[in-house]
Structure formats: C-alpha cells, structure tokens
Amino acid sequence: MKQHKIKSATEAAQKIIDWGESEGLTTCFERAERMKPCPIGETGACCKVCHMGPCRLVGPNAEEEVTGVCGATVSTVAARNLLRMVAAGTAAHSDHARSMAITLLAVGEGKTSDFEIKDPAKLMRMAEILEIPAPEGKEVKALAREVALKLLEDFSRREGVVNYAKRAPKKTQERWKKWGLLPRSIDREVVEAMHRTNMGVDHDPDHLLLHALKTSLADGWAGSMMSTDITDALFGTPRPVQAAASFGIFKEDEVNLVVHGHEPTLAEAILDVVSEPELIEYAKSKGAKGINLGGMCCTANEVLMRHGIPTSGGFTNQELGVMTGLIDAISVDVQCIMPAIVELSKKFHTKVISTSEKAMTQGAMHVAFDEHHAKEAARKIVRVAIDNYPMRTGKGKYVETDKAPLIAGFSHEYIEYMQGGRWRASFRPLNDAIMAGRVRGVVALVGCDNPRVPSTGLFRYLAMEFIKQDVLILTTGCGANAFGTAGFLTPETALDEAGPGLREVCEAIGIPPILHLGACVDNSRILTIASAMAAEGGLSDEIGGMPAVGIAPEWMSEKAIAIGCYFAASGVPVIFGGGSSPVGASKEVTDLMTRGWYERFMGGLHFEPDPENILNLALDYIDKARTYLKLKKYEPGRFGTERVLMDMAARRELEKAAKPHLGLG
Ligand code: MSK
C-alpha cells in the first residue's frame, strides 16, 4: 500500500489529502511539493522594480560585492521588497475596512435597509474616542453617519495623524513621534511606500524599513482597528459562543453553503435570509431537509465569533472542503481564495460564486454584491446552492465524524468583562496573575496555515508547549481555525493540558487557555488589549516591555507581514516561522529588524524556521520582560494548590456571569 506523506497535522484533512492523491486530484499540498520556491526571491534578493532586470543579487559575498544594474545593493533591494509586502498587506486589510466604513455610512444615511446598528453602545464608544461632540444626544443613524465620515478621513488625510493612534499608550505614541512613524492616512502611506520603492527613489534600508513600520501602523491602528470596530457596531460585539469546527460540520441531508474570504457583510446578509420560510421550503422541494451555513478562512471567523456559525477550517482546508463532495455552493468575497478551487470544483458538483467587483475568478459564476442590495444578492446565492443540491454525485471523501466543539467570541470587551463583571470590568486580574507568575506571559499565535509545512502542525505544537508553561494564548485568523479543528478551543483544554498557574486562572474565569479573538483583521483587538493592560498598571506603561510575544508560525500572506510590522512598531517582539526569511539575503536588514527595532520600539521581527527555537526565543523574550519589569521570577509548578487570584465573592460573581455564555451552567 502506498505510504502517504503527512501534509496536515489535522487528521481529517490528512484523510482527504490521502484520498485526493489516490484519485489523482491536485491540491496546494501537492503543488507546494512540486513548486520549489525561487531561492533568490525567497530571501529578498531579487529586484524587479524596473525592466533593466529582474536583477538577481546572488553570490558568496553578494551583500558586499553585488549590485543591480542601477547599483542597488542587496540591503536596498531586500528592504524595498519588504516595504512592498507591507504596503500590499496594509492595502488589503484597509480596503476591507473601507468597505465596512462605506457600509456604515450607507446605514447612517438610510441608503440600505438590509443592515442596521446592532451594537449602539459600541458605536457610542467609537464616537467618544473620535471626539464627536455630544454623541449621547444623537439618534443612532445620525451618529453612525458621523462616525463613518470621521473614520473615512483616515483614508485620505494629507497631514495629521490617523484617529485611533491616540488609543495607544502615551509612551508608545512618543516612540512613534520620535521616529516619525505616526501615520497620516492609509492611502497616503501606501502610496508613499509604492513611490519610495519605485526605481531610483529611496535607497536607504533603514529609511525604507521605517516607512514599512509607519505604513503597517496605518494598517493596525487605522484600517484593521476601524474594521473591527465598525463590524462590531453593525453586527454585534462578540461574546462567547459555542460552535464546531472541521469537515464534520457539513450535512449529508441539507444544502451546504460555505462563506469564504474576509468581508463579513455578505455573509451576514446570507445569515439573515437563510432561515426565510420561502428558502427553506425551496430547499425542501429539492429534497433537502434544510440549509446549513458554514464558514471557511476569515469570513468563517467573522460569523463564528458573532453567531456561532461552524467553521470548516482555515486557508489550506478550502480545496479539501470541496473534496468532501458535500459543498453545494461556496460564496467567496476577497483575500486568501485559491483560484484552484474553481477547477477542482468542476470535478465535483460544487458551484463557486464570486461576489466582489474587486475579485473575479475565471470560471466561477458571479453574483454582484453591494451593501445597498445585500439581501437580494444573498437570496440569489442561497438559491444557487439549493438548485445545486440535487446535483451531488456522491464523489468525495466526507469525514463524517470529524467535528470538534469550540468556544469562540472573545472580543476585548468581553475579556475585560469576564475579569470583573459588568460594573468592575478590567484587566486587573490578568495583570495580577502575570505579576504573580501564575501566568508567565501572553503569546499571540496568529496568522495563516501553510501547505509548505505539515499544515496546522506548528500551531498545535507551539500551543501545547506554551500552555503547559503557563502562557496564555490569544489567537486570530487561520491559527484560530487550526485550534478549532484541533479541538483546543475548549475550557477542558486548560484542565487537560495547561500548567497549574494558567489552569487556575482559566478555571476561575471559565475560559479556554486559547482565546479566539476573531479574523486576521481582528489582530487589532490584541493592540487594544495590550493598551488596556498598560493602562491598568503593574506591568509596563507602554506596549513595549510587556511579557508578550507575537508568533505567525505558518505565515504566507503579505497581510501577515503587515501585521507583524505593526506589532513590532507597537513594541511586541514577533517571530515568523515556517520557512526562510524574506529578507534573509541581507544581514544588515535582518539586524535592523531584530536588534535595531528592539532598541527603538522594544519590538522586532524574527524569521525562525525551527519550531523549538521559536518556542525558546518567545519564552526568552517573556522572561526577559519579566526581569525588566522586576516581576516575580516565573517558577514552573509553583501554583496549583492555593487560589488567591480573586476573593470568593468576586469569583462567584464572575462565574455566574460567564457560565451562561460559555454553556457551562
Ligand atoms: S485568512 S491572511 S490565510 S490568516 Fe485571514 Fe488565514 Fe492568513 Fe488568509
């Protein structure tokens, strides 16, 4: 019997991969094996910004001796390439944010009746931060309009600073000011990045890299943060919800419709119409018992966080989902959609439906979506899925039993609430737990899953090691999907796997040791949490210096680089795993991004392929931060019998508040 190579650490995914190989089907896993990365481009040593090249800056002493035709050095080229990645990643998150702001404006101006403000309290908080005069006296729609217009200024302001930069701790802002990093507006920084990296403009690696940080801050503290806020205001701020993950979410006797991509607007409209009696009747007329909505990638995270819609997994699961033979239609919006799913879907019965005017896929059917006629498009899509239900051929590998329970929905507001209830919401208990050494530190394990490593495997390995060592994990994006499908997003994971200090904290509050914060755009929630922890006191008074690290172990997207850079500029050491460094050709650039950025911002960006080294480097950063903050030395196993985190009355109140949401009581 043919031995299959392990390509995914998720058992169900591996079963489908094996089956696909035996059927001669092509997936990203097989293509990743066949398509070796270009060794020159991989390390940032290829310059193709003009047509005298592409110039390949290689050789034993390339950094000292080789230049491109124009004289650009390896360091200039590597820094320029990195800046272009950051600009592209920032553009992606922020254009998504622009769509959200435009939707908010449409709601505010009464130009759509398909959406409304579901969380007026969140809108009010945004208005207060944006210093909109007398927000409490305003009608919700009028306020939505003002908030939208104010946030839309962040795209095109010529001078000044993006609105939300003031949400960062003062000291963090001072560092940005000192180094000229305060972003003016999203479009301005992205355009300037493209200008500076055009042939013959900015050649100084350090200067280029500083603009990479400035551009990334426009992503984190403007585009991504406003997207998170607007989405919460429109569709509800997440609170813990129970749901399920993996391919077992598909139902054999129901129409399976999957929402895939990133933008939540259409998915929300689909969710609204999917239970309409006419559509249910229509599904029944085709022989189905009902309509089953599932998610994929980050659109999945959006509807999972707010409504408990189950997820079929992250980026590398998209082709495998089609190969179950059970998806009747997959509606895609923007970002991280493999064009390969269209060809693959032709071998099954699945209909792929593109919906964004920005994102056409050859061979897919297109249903145009816009926020003014959202439900109309949503109904069309649901009907396509229903019409396709009878076309199932029976071909596919359905992993029937594979479905893991999970708890998601940890917005920063809820994390604050769960630590003190409605009236005493704060980050005090978490800060205290870190100060005492119960919780050693916090790691954000985020970002893409990747077919070039056993997909989701690095997430699983690192998460288990960290929680054993009392490190609390925050997760977003496909990392969160990886943990969901692994069954790690339950409070039981804390009981079974966490170190004694972390277990106590998780038990007291009733939370998993890995908190699902949302889609990749919701990494902004981590910035908000870090700022709140700094404001709470007892740890660092800025984001830099916290016992916290960011890790993207399997990254692949330019968006991940933008996220890594905004974390680094905000004061968080970040480690990218999985493969080689995109600036590996230049020691100078590598040194600037690690040592140089750490000296200036207390953050930095490492590329480290070895999982054990990632673990040790992260723990080392955490322990160094503990020493720097003069906190108690972390001692493994020190806690576990005594319970002094909160007094009993406080804990009872917390448990009473948390249990119904967590389904524990
Ligand atoms: S979808 S950017 S593979 S996290 Fe947000 Fe996942 Fe990475 Fe896309």
Boltz pocket constraint, residues with backbone or C-beta under 6 A from the ligand:
constraints:
  - pocket:
      binder: B
      contacts: [[A, 261], [A, 262], [A, 297], [A, 298], [A, 314], [A, 315], [A, 335], [A, 336], [A, 446], [A, 447], [A, 448], [A, 449], [A, 476], [A, 477], [A, 478], [A, 479], [A, 519], [A, 520], [A, 521], [A, 556], [A, 557], [A, 559], [A, 560]]
      max_distance: 6.0
